[in-house]
Amino acid sequence: MRKFVKLALAAFLILAIGAGAAIYYFMKVKQYDVADRKVDEITEKQYSIQLPNGTPLPEGIKTDEDGSVWIDKNGHYILEDGSTVDPQSWMTKDRPANNGKRPNETVKKATVEEIKKRYAPTFSHLERQAKQQLGALVGQAKNEYSEKAAKGEKINPAYFYQKYTGAADTVEAKTDAAFNTVYLTLENELKSNHYSASHAKSFKISYENAKKQQKEALLSKVAGQS
């Protein structure tokens, strides 16, 4: 595994220090056959989001047994019939002002902190799913290296770099889309309670910081430093 550690770390460092055009070509321009069903199974696994109880949702939306909402790689709601709904378009449609409550029903207005507290578990649930998928990619990369080494096959660091950074980018894009769906839902609830959507920004800042830390942690794992 030590050899894999050095090769993988070298691949990252070569790009980081801007080495020559020939190296750049083999890392980023030359295309390798990186198709792998095992990797696809990881990157194509759909997320579900645990939205707070009472969140307005399209009719016929697909959910897990615990009520988690299914979304596709674009962050769109998945319906039971297989079709999808763009959350942003759906949320901007005109809806009854009472949100389905009885005409004379009095509902206590939630505070900003109460609303944000309701969404904290939703963001945490998404983060756990992302970490699981990225962790699975690291594990698959190490397994593939071990299999190739056991067979005496030549190890190409450029191939590994292109394959697994591409897969990680796919997971990141999917996670960004899922995060944006939750974030839009939170903003929508804040606005429906007559608060500024800017109160949601703390979650976006935390998300961007978490992504940075996760990338550093993954690089450390691949480099055999943790």
N, C-alpha and C positions, 0 to 999 in steps of 0.2 A: 504493500500500500504506500510505502514511502516514495516509490518512484512516481506513482500517480499524484501524490502530494506535490512533488517538485514540478512535474509537468503542468499540472493545473494552475499552480501558483505562477509559474513562468508565463503561461498564456495570458493571465490577467495583467501581470506586470509589464509584459512586452507592449501591450496596448496603452497601458497607463503612462509609460515613459515616451511613447511616440516613436518606437523603433522604425527602422527603414521601410521603404515602400514594398520591398519583396515580402517582408513579414506581414505587413498590413494586407497584402494581396491574399496570402494564404489564410489569414485569420478572418477577413471580412469580405473579400471580393470573390475568391474561389469558392464555389459552392460544392459542398459534400453531400453525399446521399445520407441524410440523417433520419430518414423515415423509420419509426419505431413504434409499434403498436403499444408496447408497455408505457412509453412516454406519453403517447396520445391518450391513453386511459387516465393518466394523471391529470394532464392539462385540460381534458374535455369534461372532467367531472363537474357537474353543475353545482352552483352554490344555492343554498336556501337562506333566507333572512328571517329572523325572528322579530317581526315588527310588534310594537306594543298593542295590547288588546284595544279594540275599538278603532284601529286605523282604517280609514275608508279604503276599500280595494275593489277592483273590477269584479263583476259578477262572473262566477265560474272559474275563479283563479285556482290553480293547482297548489295544494299544500301537503306537508308531511303530517304524520299523525299528531305531532305536537303543535301543529298550526303554523309551522314555518312556511314561508312563501317561496315558491320556486321561481328562479329567474334564469335567463339564458346568459350567454357570454357578453351580451350587450347591456345587461342589466334590465332587460325587459321582462315584465311579468309573463309567466307561462300559464296558459289556460288549460283546462281539462281536455278541450278538443284539439290541443296541439298548437293553436295559434298563439301569438304573442301580442302584448300591449305595451307601448312606450309609456313609461310612468310619467314623464314630463308632459306629454300630450294629454294623458288622462287626467292629471292633476289640475290642468289649466281649464278643463271643461267646467261649465257652470253647474253648480250643485245646490240643492236646497240649503237655505241659510241655517236651518235647524239641525243639519247633519243627521236626519233621520229620527230626531227626538220628537216626543209628543208636543203639540203646540203650547201646552201650559206647563211643560216640564222645566224646572229650574235647574241649571247645571252650574256648579261653582267653577269659576274661571281658574284654571291652573296657572301657577307661577312659571316663570322662565326656568327656574331651577328644577321644578317638578317635571316639566316637560323634558328637559335634558336628561334628568335622572332616568326617565322611562326609556330613553334611547341608548343609554350606556351599555346595557346587556346586548343590544342588537349589534352595536359596533364590535363588542368583545367576541361575540359569536362568529362574526365574519372574520375577524383577525385569526381566530383559532383555525378556521377552515383554510385560510391562506397559508398559515404556518405549516399545516399538515401537508398541503400539496407541495410547497417548496421543499419541505423536509424529505418528502417522498422522491423528489427529483434528485436531491443530493444522494440519497440512498441508491437510487437506480444508476446514477453515474458511477458510483463506487462498485456496484455489482457488475456493471458492464465492463469496467476496467479489469476486475478480478477474473471474469470469464475469459476475456481476451488474453490476459496474461497467462492463465492456466493452459490455454491452447497454444501459447507461443506466438500469438499474432502481434504484428507491429502496432505500437501505440502511437497514434497521431494526436498530439495536443490540440492542433487546430480543429480537428474533427470534433473533439470533446467540447471545446470552447463554443464552436458554432452551434452544436446540437443542444447543449444544455443551457446556454445563455438565451438561445432562441425560445426554448421551452419555458424558461423562467420569465421571459418577456411576455409570453402568452398568458401565463398565470397572473402576472402583474396587471396586464390590460384588463383581464376579466375581473380582477379584484377591484381595480379602479372603477369599472362600470358598476359593480355591485355596491361599492361605497357611495358612488354618486346617487344611486337609487335611494339608499337609506338617507343620505344627506338631504336630498330633495324632499323626502317625506317629512323629515324633521323641520326643514324650512317651511314647508307647507303648513304644518301644525302650528308653528310659531306665528305665522302670518294670520292663520284662521283665528288665533287668540289675540290678534291685534298687537303682536310684538314684532320687532325688527328681526328679519332673517339673519342678520349679522350675529345674533346670539349663538348661532350654530358653528361659528368659525373656530371655536376652540377644538371641536372634533376634527376639523380638517387639518389644523396644525398638528394635533396629536397623531393623526394618520400619516402625514408626511414624515414626521419624526420617526414613527414606528417603521416605516418602509426603509428609511435610511439605516436604522439600527439592524433591521432584518438582513439587509444586503451585506452589511459588515459582518454579521454573525455567520451568514452562509459562506462568505469568502473565507472566514476564519476556519470553518469546519472543513471546507474543501482543501484548504491549505494545511490541514492537520494540526492547527494551533489550538484546538479546543476539543 
